[in-house]
Amino acid sequence: MFSEHVSGASIVFDLDGTLVDTAPDLVRALNEVVEPEGLEPVPVAEVRAMVGRGARVLIERAYAAQGRHLESDDVDAHVRRFIDVYRGGIADRSQPFTGCIEALEGLRAAGATLSVCTNKPSELADLLLRELGMEKYFSRIVGPERAPAKKPDAAHLFASVEAGATRIVMVGDSEPDATCAKAAGVPCILMTHGYSEIPVGTLGADRLLESFVELPDALEAILSLRP
């Protein structure tokens, strides 16, 4: 499945929208928080493009879309409630994207080192991957609290790989991933099934993929040029 070129390479994955479709559980938690306040349920389709901006933005935009405004203290309380609700059912409706598990297994078998570089809080990233049985594939799971700075800062990506790693590829789905990879000087693959607010075709990725089935060929093309 994967060629010898991936052996020894460090493949760094974003989480939400790249490895796992988490939007259904995020919208479940969002609606559980805002519906008691008199808001109409927010459709999943409206949330997908906002996932990368975090819980606070999800909540503020849900209110703004229905002509409501929250004071800062109220937003803080809503965020705490959202995180509690989300944590309580973090993998109820979330699933890895089609072909993801097979790709991770193939990469590990071929000798690649895999890690996660996510702006999701680290404890939630740990919990999600553990609940989905995916934690075992990754040598590091690095949320913003485990790095000197968060994406799109290159320091986040470098904190996600072993010291001295040189054959690094970032796999993501949105602008922070593309910008982070560019800042770090590493190739970037973007998945089109993700949560980007900006059309992914405009973000300057080295490869755009519609599914994980295309990942072996994309990595072969990129890593064959980086001995």
MIDOSE-1310 file (N, C-alpha, C; in nm, 2 decimals, decimal comma, always signed):
residues 227
mfse	+0,08/-0,12/+0,00/+0,00/+0,00/+0,00/+0,09/+0,13/+0,00; +0,18/+0,13/+0,10/+0,27/+0,25/+0,10/+0,41/+0,20/+0,06; +0,48/+0,28/-0,01/+0,62/+0,24/-0,06/+0,72/+0,26/+0,05; +0,84/+0,22/+0,02/+0,96/+0,23/+0,11/+0,99/+0,37/+0,14
hvsg	+0,94/+0,47/+0,06/+0,98/+0,61/+0,09/+0,92/+0,66/+0,22; +0,81/+0,60/+0,27/+0,75/+0,65/+0,39/+0,83/+0,60/+0,52; +0,91/+0,50/+0,50/+0,99/+0,44/+0,61/+1,07/+0,56/+0,67; +1,06/+0,58/+0,80/+1,14/+0,68/+0,87/+1,08/+0,82/+0,86
asiv	+0,98/+0,84/+0,78/+0,91/+0,97/+0,77/+0,82/+1,00/+0,89; +0,81/+1,13/+0,92/+0,72/+1,17/+1,02/+0,59/+1,23/+0,95; +0,48/+1,17/+0,97/+0,35/+1,22/+0,91/+0,27/+1,28/+1,02; +0,24/+1,40/+1,01/+0,17/+1,48/+1,12/+0,03/+1,51/+1,07
fdld	-0,07/+1,47/+1,15/-0,21/+1,48/+1,11/-0,28/+1,58/+1,20; -0,36/+1,67/+1,14/-0,46/+1,74/+1,21/-0,57/+1,64/+1,25; -0,66/+1,68/+1,34/-0,75/+1,58/+1,40/-0,89/+1,61/+1,34; -0,96/+1,71/+1,39/-1,10/+1,74/+1,34/-1,10/+1,78/+1,20
gtlv	-1,18/+1,70/+1,12/-1,20/+1,73/+0,98/-1,09/+1,67/+0,89; -0,99/+1,61/+0,95/-0,88/+1,54/+0,88/-0,89/+1,39/+0,90; -0,87/+1,35/+1,03/-0,88/+1,21/+1,07/-1,02/+1,17/+1,10; -1,09/+1,26/+1,17/-1,22/+1,22/+1,23/-1,33/+1,33/+1,19
dtap	-1,45/+1,28/+1,16/-1,56/+1,37/+1,14/-1,63/+1,40/+1,27; -1,58/+1,50/+1,34/-1,63/+1,53/+1,47/-1,75/+1,63/+1,48; -1,78/+1,69/+1,36/-1,89/+1,79/+1,36/-2,02/+1,74/+1,42; -2,06/+1,61/+1,40/-2,19/+1,57/+1,46/-2,20/+1,58/+1,61
dlvr	-2,09/+1,55/+1,68/-2,09/+1,56/+1,82/-2,07/+1,70/+1,87; -2,00/+1,78/+1,79/-1,98/+1,92/+1,83/-2,12/+2,00/+1,82; -2,19/+1,97/+1,71/-2,32/+2,03/+1,70/-2,42/+1,98/+1,80; -2,41/+1,85/+1,83/-2,49/+1,79/+1,94/-2,47/+1,87/+2,07
alne	-2,34/+1,89/+2,11/-2,31/+1,97/+2,23/-2,36/+2,11/+2,22; -2,33/+2,17/+2,10/-2,37/+2,31/+2,08/-2,52/+2,33/+2,10; -2,60/+2,25/+2,04/-2,74/+2,26/+2,05/-2,80/+2,23/+2,19; -2,73/+2,14/+2,26/-2,77/+2,11/+2,40/-2,75/+2,24/+2,49
vvep	-2,65/+2,32/+2,45/-2,62/+2,44/+2,53/-2,71/+2,56/+2,49; -2,74/+2,57/+2,36/-2,81/+2,69/+2,31/-2,96/+2,68/+2,30; -3,01/+2,56/+2,28/-3,16/+2,54/+2,27/-3,23/+2,58/+2,40; -3,18/+2,55/+2,52/-3,25/+2,60/+2,64/-3,26/+2,75/+2,65
egle	-3,17/+2,82/+2,58/-3,17/+2,97/+2,58/-3,27/+3,02/+2,47; -3,34/+2,94/+2,41/-3,44/+2,98/+2,31/-3,40/+2,99/+2,17; -3,28/+2,94/+2,14/-3,23/+2,94/+2,00/-3,28/+2,82/+1,92; -3,30/+2,83/+1,79/-3,33/+2,72/+1,71/-3,21/+2,63/+1,70
pvpv	-3,23/+2,50/+1,68/-3,11/+2,41/+1,66/-3,03/+2,45/+1,54; -2,90/+2,44/+1,56/-2,80/+2,47/+1,45/-2,78/+2,35/+1,37; -2,80/+2,36/+1,23/-2,77/+2,24/+1,15/-2,62/+2,21/+1,14; -2,59/+2,08/+1,13/-2,45/+2,03/+1,12/-2,38/+2,10/+1,01
aevr	-2,45/+2,12/+0,89/-2,38/+2,19/+0,78/-2,33/+2,33/+0,81; -2,39/+2,40/+0,90/-2,35/+2,53/+0,93/-2,23/+2,53/+1,03; -2,21/+2,42/+1,10/-2,10/+2,41/+1,20/-1,97/+2,37/+1,13; -1,98/+2,29/+1,03/-1,85/+2,22/+0,97/-1,75/+2,33/+0,94
amvg	-1,78/+2,44/+0,88/-1,68/+2,54/+0,85/-1,63/+2,62/+0,96; -1,69/+2,60/+1,08/-1,65/+2,68/+1,20/-1,57/+2,60/+1,30; -1,56/+2,47/+1,28/-1,51/+2,38/+1,38/-1,37/+2,42/+1,42; -1,28/+2,46/+1,33/-1,15/+2,50/+1,36/-1,13/+2,62/+1,44
rgar	-1,23/+2,70/+1,46/-1,22/+2,82/+1,53/-1,25/+2,81/+1,68; -1,29/+2,69/+1,72/-1,31/+2,66/+1,87/-1,45/+2,68/+1,92; -1,47/+2,64/+2,04/-1,60/+2,64/+2,10/-1,66/+2,78/+2,12; -1,57/+2,88/+2,15/-1,62/+3,01/+2,17/-1,68/+3,07/+2,05
vlie	-1,61/+3,05/+1,94/-1,66/+3,11/+1,81/-1,79/+3,03/+1,77; -1,80/+2,90/+1,79/-1,92/+2,83/+1,76/-2,04/+2,89/+1,83; -2,02/+2,92/+1,96/-2,13/+2,97/+2,04/-2,16/+3,11/+2,00; -2,06/+3,20/+1,98/-2,09/+3,34/+1,94/-2,16/+3,34/+1,81
raya	-2,12/+3,26/+1,71/-2,18/+3,27/+1,58/-2,32/+3,21/+1,58; -2,34/+3,11/+1,67/-2,48/+3,05/+1,68/-2,58/+3,16/+1,72; -2,53/+3,24/+1,82/-2,62/+3,35/+1,87/-2,63/+3,46/+1,77; -2,52/+3,50/+1,71/-2,53/+3,61/+1,61/-2,62/+3,57/+1,49
aqgr	-2,61/+3,44/+1,45/-2,69/+3,40/+1,33/-2,84/+3,41/+1,36; -2,88/+3,41/+1,48/-3,02/+3,43/+1,52/-3,05/+3,56/+1,59; -2,96/+3,66/+1,56/-2,98/+3,79/+1,60/-2,97/+3,82/+1,75; -2,89/+3,73/+1,82/-2,87/+3,74/+1,96/-2,73/+3,78/+1,99
hles	-2,71/+3,84/+2,11/-2,57/+3,87/+2,15/-2,55/+3,83/+2,29; -2,43/+3,78/+2,32/-2,39/+3,73/+2,45/-2,28/+3,82/+2,50; -2,29/+3,86/+2,63/-2,18/+3,93/+2,70/-2,06/+3,83/+2,72; -1,94/+3,88/+2,74/-1,83/+3,80/+2,75/-1,84/+3,69/+2,86
ddvd	-1,89/+3,74/+2,98/-1,90/+3,64/+3,09/-2,00/+3,53/+3,06; -2,11/+3,56/+2,99/-2,20/+3,46/+2,95/-2,14/+3,36/+2,85; -2,06/+3,42/+2,76/-1,99/+3,33/+2,66/-1,90/+3,23/+2,74; -1,83/+3,28/+2,83/-1,74/+3,20/+2,91/-1,81/+3,08/+2,98
ahvr	-1,93/+3,12/+3,04/-2,01/+3,01/+3,10/-2,06/+2,91/+3,00; -2,10/+2,96/+2,88/-2,15/+2,87/+2,78/-2,04/+2,78/+2,73; -1,92/+2,83/+2,72/-1,80/+2,75/+2,67/-1,78/+2,64/+2,77; -1,78/+2,67/+2,90/-1,76/+2,57/+3,00/-1,87/+2,46/+3,00
rfid	-1,99/+2,50/+2,98/-2,10/+2,41/+2,97/-2,08/+2,32/+2,84; -2,05/+2,39/+2,73/-2,03/+2,32/+2,60/-1,92/+2,21/+2,62; -1,81/+2,24/+2,68/-1,70/+2,14/+2,69/-1,74/+2,03/+2,78; -1,82/+2,05/+2,89/-1,87/+1,94/+2,97/-1,96/+1,85/+2,89
vyrg	-2,05/+1,91/+2,82/-2,15/+1,83/+2,74/-2,08/+1,75/+2,63; -1,98/+1,82/+2,56/-1,91/+1,75/+2,46/-1,83/+1,64/+2,51; -1,76/+1,66/+2,62/-1,67/+1,56/+2,68/-1,75/+1,44/+2,71; -1,88/+1,46/+2,76/-1,96/+1,35/+2,81/-2,00/+1,25/+2,70
giad	-2,00/+1,30/+2,57/-2,04/+1,21/+2,46/-1,95/+1,23/+2,34; -1,82/+1,24/+2,37/-1,73/+1,29/+2,27/-1,72/+1,20/+2,14; -1,75/+1,08/+2,15/-1,74/+0,99/+2,04/-1,88/+0,92/+2,01; -1,99/+0,98/+2,06/-2,12/+0,93/+2,03/-2,15/+0,92/+1,88
rsqp	-2,12/+1,03/+1,81/-2,15/+1,03/+1,67/-2,03/+1,06/+1,58; -1,92/+1,07/+1,63/-1,80/+1,10/+1,56/-1,74/+0,97/+1,50; -1,69/+0,98/+1,38/-1,63/+0,86/+1,32/-1,51/+0,90/+1,24; -1,41/+0,81/+1,23/-1,29/+0,84/+1,14/-1,35/+0,84/+1,00
ftgc	-1,29/+0,92/+0,91/-1,33/+0,93/+0,77/-1,29/+0,80/+0,70; -1,37/+0,77/+0,60/-1,35/+0,65/+0,52/-1,20/+0,63/+0,48; -1,15/+0,51/+0,51/-1,01/+0,48/+0,47/-0,91/+0,53/+0,57; -0,95/+0,60/+0,67/-0,85/+0,66/+0,76/-0,77/+0,55/+0,84
ieal	-0,85/+0,46/+0,90/-0,78/+0,35/+0,98/-0,69/+0,27/+0,90; -0,73/+0,23/+0,78/-0,65/+0,15/+0,69/-0,52/+0,23/+0,65; -0,53/+0,36/+0,63/-0,42/+0,44/+0,60/-0,32/+0,44/+0,72; -0,37/+0,46/+0,84/-0,29/+0,47/+0,96/-0,22/+0,34/+0,98
eglr	-0,29/+0,23/+0,96/-0,23/+0,09/+0,98/-0,12/+0,07/+0,87; -0,15/+0,11/+0,75/-0,05/+0,09/+0,64/+0,08/+0,18/+0,67; +0,06/+0,30/+0,71/+0,17/+0,38/+0,74/+0,26/+0,33/+0,85; +0,20/+0,28/+0,96/+0,27/+0,23/+1,07/+0,35/+0,10/+1,02
aaga	+0,28/+0,02/+0,95/+0,35/-0,10/+0,90/+0,46/-0,08/+0,81; +0,46/+0,04/+0,74/+0,56/+0,07/+0,64/+0,68/+0,15/+0,71; +0,67/+0,17/+0,84/+0,78/+0,23/+0,92/+0,77/+0,38/+0,94; +0,65/+0,44/+0,91/+0,64/+0,59/+0,94/+0,61/+0,61/+1,08
tlsv	+0,65/+0,73/+1,13/+0,61/+0,77/+1,27/+0,49/+0,87/+1,25; +0,39/+0,85/+1,32/+0,26/+0,93/+1,31/+0,24/+1,01/+1,44; +0,19/+1,13/+1,42/+0,16/+1,21/+1,53/+0,04/+1,30/+1,50; -0,02/+1,36/+1,60/-0,14/+1,45/+1,58/-0,10/+1,59/+1,63
ctnk	-0,13/+1,69/+1,55/-0,10/+1,83/+1,58/-0,24/+1,90/+1,57; -0,30/+1,93/+1,68/-0,44/+1,98/+1,68/-0,45/+2,10/+1,77; -0,54/+2,19/+1,73/-0,58/+2,30/+1,82/-0,69/+2,26/+1,91; -0,74/+2,14/+1,91/-0,84/+2,09/+2,00/-0,76/+2,08/+2,14
psel	-0,83/+2,11/+2,25/-0,76/+2,09/+2,38/-0,71/+1,95/+2,39; -0,59/+1,94/+2,44/-0,52/+1,81/+2,45/-0,60/+1,70/+2,51; -0,66/+1,73/+2,63/-0,73/+1,63/+2,70/-0,85/+1,58/+2,62; -0,91/+1,66/+2,54/-1,02/+1,62/+2,46/-0,97/+1,54/+2,34
adll	-0,86/+1,58/+2,28/-0,80/+1,50/+2,17/-0,76/+1,36/+2,22; -0,70/+1,35/+2,34/-0,67/+1,22/+2,40/-0,79/+1,14/+2,41; -0,89/+1,20/+2,47/-1,02/+1,12/+2,50/-1,08/+1,07/+2,37; -1,09/+1,16/+2,27/-1,16/+1,12/+2,15/-1,09/+1,01/+2,08
lrel	-0,96/+1,02/+2,07/-0,88/+0,91/+2,00/-0,88/+0,78/+2,08; -0,88/+0,79/+2,21/-0,89/+0,67/+2,30/-1,03/+0,61/+2,28; -1,14/+0,68/+2,28/-1,27/+0,63/+2,27/-1,29/+0,56/+2,13; -1,22/+0,62/+2,03/-1,23/+0,56/+1,89/-1,13/+0,45/+1,87
gmek	-1,05/+0,42/+1,96/-0,95/+0,31/+1,95/-0,84/+0,35/+1,86; -0,81/+0,48/+1,84/-0,71/+0,53/+1,75/-0,58/+0,58/+1,82; -0,58/+0,59/+1,95/-0,47/+0,65/+2,02/-0,34/+0,57/+1,99; -0,35/+0,44/+1,97/-0,24/+0,35/+1,95/-0,16/+0,38/+1,83
yfsr	-0,21/+0,45/+1,73/-0,14/+0,47/+1,61/-0,04/+0,59/+1,62; -0,05/+0,67/+1,72/+0,03/+0,79/+1,73/+0,13/+0,79/+1,84; +0,25/+0,84/+1,80/+0,36/+0,85/+1,90/+0,34/+0,97/+1,98; +0,28/+1,07/+1,93/+0,25/+1,20/+2,01/+0,11/+1,25/+1,97
ivgp	+0,04/+1,30/+2,06/-0,08/+1,38/+2,04/-0,06/+1,51/+2,11; -0,05/+1,61/+2,03/+0,00/+1,75/+2,08/-0,11/+1,85/+2,05; -0,19/+1,88/+2,16/-0,28/+2,00/+2,15/-0,20/+2,12/+2,18; -0,27/+2,24/+2,19/-0,20/+2,36/+2,21/-0,13/+2,38/+2,34
erap	-0,18/+2,31/+2,44/-0,12/+2,32/+2,58/+0,02/+2,24/+2,58; +0,04/+2,16/+2,48/+0,17/+2,08/+2,48/+0,27/+2,13/+2,39; +0,25/+2,25/+2,34/+0,34/+2,31/+2,24/+0,37/+2,46/+2,29; +0,48/+2,52/+2,24/+0,51/+2,65/+2,28/+0,41/+2,75/+2,22
akkp	+0,35/+2,72/+2,11/+0,25/+2,80/+2,04/+0,16/+2,71/+1,96; +0,04/+2,76/+1,93/-0,05/+2,67/+1,85/-0,05/+2,71/+1,70; -0,10/+2,61/+1,62/-0,11/+2,64/+1,48/-0,19/+2,77/+1,46; -0,15/+2,84/+1,36/-0,05/+2,81/+1,25/+0,10/+2,84/+1,28
daah	+0,13/+2,85/+1,41/+0,28/+2,87/+1,44/+0,35/+2,74/+1,41; +0,46/+2,75/+1,35/+0,54/+2,63/+1,32/+0,59/+2,55/+1,44; +0,60/+2,62/+1,56/+0,64/+2,56/+1,68/+0,55/+2,45/+1,72; +0,43/+2,46/+1,69/+0,33/+2,35/+1,72/+0,36/+2,22/+1,64
lfas	+0,39/+2,24/+1,51/+0,42/+2,12/+1,43/+0,55/+2,06/+1,48; +0,65/+2,14/+1,51/+0,78/+2,09/+1,55/+0,77/+2,02/+1,68; +0,68/+2,06/+1,77/+0,66/+1,99/+1,90/+0,59/+1,86/+1,88; +0,54/+1,84/+1,76/+0,46/+1,71/+1,73/+0,55/+1,60/+1,67
veag	+0,68/+1,63/+1,65/+0,77/+1,53/+1,59/+0,89/+1,52/+1,68; +0,96/+1,41/+1,66/+1,09/+1,39/+1,73/+1,19/+1,49/+1,70; +1,27/+1,53/+1,79/+1,38/+1,63/+1,77/+1,47/+1,57/+1,65; +1,50/+1,66/+1,56/+1,59/+1,62/+1,45/+1,52/+1,56/+1,33
atri	+1,39/+1,54/+1,34/+1,31/+1,49/+1,23/+1,32/+1,58/+1,11; +1,35/+1,52/+0,99/+1,37/+1,60/+0,87/+1,27/+1,57/+0,76; +1,22/+1,45/+0,75/+1,13/+1,41/+0,65/+0,99/+1,41/+0,70; +0,93/+1,53/+0,71/+0,80/+1,56/+0,77/+0,70/+1,60/+0,66
vmvg	+0,58/+1,55/+0,68/+0,47/+1,59/+0,59/+0,35/+1,62/+0,68; +0,29/+1,74/+0,66/+0,17/+1,77/+0,73/+0,04/+1,73/+0,65; -0,05/+1,67/+0,72/-0,18/+1,63/+0,66/-0,29/+1,70/+0,73; -0,36/+1,79/+0,67/-0,47/+1,86/+0,73/-0,59/+1,89/+0,65
dsep	-0,66/+1,99/+0,68/-0,79/+2,02/+0,60/-0,82/+2,16/+0,59; -0,74/+2,25/+0,65/-0,78/+2,39/+0,65/-0,66/+2,49/+0,66; -0,69/+2,62/+0,66/-0,59/+2,72/+0,65/-0,48/+2,71/+0,76; -0,52/+2,69/+0,89/-0,41/+2,68/+0,99/-0,31/+2,57/+0,96
datc	-0,36/+2,46/+0,90/-0,26/+2,35/+0,87/-0,17/+2,39/+0,76; -0,23/+2,45/+0,65/-0,15/+2,49/+0,54/-0,05/+2,60/+0,58; -0,09/+2,69/+0,66/-0,01/+2,80/+0,70/+0,10/+2,75/+0,79; +0,07/+2,66/+0,88/+0,17/+2,60/+0,97/+0,28/+2,53/+0,89
akaa	+0,23/+2,45/+0,80/+0,33/+2,37/+0,71/+0,42/+2,46/+0,64; +0,37/+2,57/+0,58/+0,45/+2,66/+0,51/+0,55/+2,73/+0,60; +0,51/+2,77/+0,72/+0,60/+2,83/+0,82/+0,71/+2,74/+0,86; +0,68/+2,61/+0,87/+0,78/+2,51/+0,90/+0,86/+2,46/+0,79
gvpc	+0,82/+2,50/+0,67/+0,90/+2,46/+0,55/+0,88/+2,31/+0,52; +0,76/+2,26/+0,54/+0,74/+2,12/+0,51/+0,62/+2,10/+0,42; +0,62/+1,99/+0,34/+0,51/+1,97/+0,25/+0,37/+1,96/+0,32; +0,27/+1,99/+0,25/+0,13/+1,99/+0,31/+0,04/+1,92/+0,21
ilmt	-0,04/+1,82/+0,27/-0,15/+1,76/+0,20/-0,28/+1,80/+0,27; -0,37/+1,84/+0,19/-0,50/+1,88/+0,25/-0,61/+1,79/+0,20; -0,70/+1,75/+0,29/-0,81/+1,67/+0,26/-0,93/+1,76/+0,23; -1,00/+1,73/+0,12/-1,11/+1,82/+0,08/-1,24/+1,79/+0,16
hgys	-1,24/+1,68/+0,24/-1,36/+1,64/+0,31/-1,38/+1,72/+0,45; -1,29/+1,81/+0,47/-1,28/+1,87/+0,61/-1,36/+1,99/+0,63; -1,31/+2,08/+0,72/-1,39/+2,19/+0,78/-1,33/+2,33/+0,74; -1,27/+2,34/+0,63/-1,21/+2,47/+0,59/-1,31/+2,58/+0,56
eipv	-1,29/+2,70/+0,62/-1,38/+2,81/+0,59/-1,34/+2,87/+0,45; -1,22/+2,84/+0,41/-1,17/+2,90/+0,28/-1,16/+2,78/+0,19; -1,19/+2,79/+0,06/-1,18/+2,68/-0,04/-1,04/+2,62/-0,03; -1,03/+2,49/-0,01/-0,89/+2,43/+0,02/-0,80/+2,45/-0,11
gtlg	-0,87/+2,46/-0,22/-0,79/+2,47/-0,35/-0,71/+2,60/-0,35; -0,74/+2,70/-0,27/-0,67/+2,83/-0,27/-0,56/+2,83/-0,17; -0,54/+2,73/-0,09/-0,45/+2,74/+0,03/-0,30/+2,69/+0,00; -0,27/+2,66/-0,13/-0,14/+2,63/-0,17/-0,08/+2,50/-0,12
adrl	-0,17/+2,40/-0,10/-0,12/+2,27/-0,06/-0,04/+2,20/-0,17; +0,05/+2,11/-0,13/+0,12/+2,03/-0,23/+0,03/+1,93/-0,30; -0,06/+1,88/-0,23/-0,16/+1,78/-0,28/-0,30/+1,81/-0,22; -0,40/+1,79/-0,29/-0,54/+1,79/-0,24/-0,60/+1,65/-0,26
lesf	-0,65/+1,60/-0,16/-0,70/+1,46/-0,16/-0,85/+1,46/-0,13; -0,93/+1,38/-0,20/-1,07/+1,36/-0,17/-1,09/+1,25/-0,07; -1,00/+1,16/-0,06/-1,01/+1,05/+0,04/-0,87/+0,99/+0,08; -0,87/+0,91/+0,18/-0,75/+0,85/+0,23/-0,69/+0,75/+0,13
velp	-0,78/+0,70/+0,04/-0,73/+0,61/-0,06/-0,62/+0,67/-0,15; -0,62/+0,80/-0,16/-0,52/+0,87/-0,24/-0,40/+0,90/-0,17; -0,39/+0,87/-0,04/-0,28/+0,91/+0,04/-0,15/+0,84/+0,00; -0,15/+0,71/-0,03/-0,02/+0,65/-0,06/+0,05/+0,71/-0,18
dale	-0,03/+0,74/-0,29/+0,03/+0,80/-0,41/+0,08/+0,94/-0,38; +0,01/+1,02/-0,30/+0,05/+1,15/-0,26/+0,18/+1,15/-0,18; +0,19/+1,06/-0,08/+0,31/+1,06/+0,00/+0,43/+1,01/-0,09; +0,40/+0,91/-0,18/+0,51/+0,86/-0,26/+0,56/+0,98/-0,35
ails	+0,48/+1,06/-0,40/+0,52/+1,17/-0,49/+0,60/+1,27/-0,41; +0,56/+1,30/-0,29/+0,63/+1,40/-0,20/+0,76/+1,35/-0,14; +0,75/+1,23/-0,08/+0,87/+1,18/-0,01/+0,98/+1,12/-0,10; +0,94/+1,09/-0,22/+1,05/+1,04/-0,32/+1,14/+1,15/-0,35
lrp	+1,09/+1,28/-0,33/+1,18/+1,39/-0,36/+1,25/+1,44/-0,24; +1,23/+1,37/-0,12/+1,30/+1,42/+0,00/+1,37/+1,30/+0,07; +1,48/+1,26/+0,01/+1,55/+1,14/+0,07/+1,60/+1,16/+0,21
